Amino acid sequence: MQVSCSTIGFGVLPIGDALDRIAAIGFTEVEIGVLGDFCPHLDPLAPIAETVAGSAALFDRCGLRPVALNSAPRIYCDDPADPDQLLRVADRLLELAAGLRCELILDVGEREDTDAGLRRAAAVAGEAFRRGRDRHGVTVSVEAPHRGMNAQTVPEALRLLEIADEDALGVTYDTSHATCGGTPAAEGLRLIGDRITRVQARDHRDGDVHHTPGDGEYDWPALARFLAANPRPVCLELEFDGRLTPEQVAAESGRGREFLHRLLRSP
């Protein structure tokens, strides 16, 4: 199974430098962070054609294939609770993804005290999925469960998918967040596994979700069993954040990839 690497861990670098680092580690596939100041590697508000052409040239130079954009439309909205604004940004992200021939991962919004946030996230996700499928030929998934977001537990993620009412809407499953809500990995994978299309591999320990795979408490053998038994292909990627220096991210990305390769080779 191919393991890709996210540019999010290299968010402090310009996109060209981030891609150079990722290519130097030996990756051939890359997820692109589109997350405002946190990871400004692409700008969905900039002219689409120029952005696609410029970034495609960088990918070609580095020998990398973009597999997904990872974004949060709320970052680019004056009112992150306005579905129309969220969908306008989602449309631009879909255009970018279509131009780069990759998928789109959407967050589900920062957690709110009422049920409204989850319902809004579900409605936006469902509509973005349909627009991606029908207008752009782009596959959309939602990152859930995710701590601090509107669907931070496996049951909440399942409820979001139910409200979205699109059976083909997939989940980007972050291992570091998935068990923080109290559901053991094997049970969570059993419950939500048929909706998982992507896995972001990271570990957690003592509530800290920023560890390299294998350094924390996540049940990795359970994931290996799930991947081996899953009838459809699942994309596996490494994602770190800006807590580490680019040099540290490069080292941990290489180490995490080796851990995952060993895991997937084990009987």
ABEGO torsion letter per residue (X at the ends): XBBBBBAAAAAABBAAAAAAAAAAAGBABBBBBBAEAABAABBAABBAAAAAAAAAAAAAAAGBBBABBBBBAAAABABAABAAAAAAAAAAAAAAAAAAGBBBBBBAEBBBABAAAAAAAAAAAAAAAAAAAAAAGBBBBBBOBBBGBABABAAAAAAAAAAAGBAABBBBBBAAAAAAAGBBAAAAAAAAAAABABBBBBBBBGGBAABBBGABABBAAAAAAAAAABABBBBBBBBBBAABBAAAAAAAAAAAAAAAAAAAABX
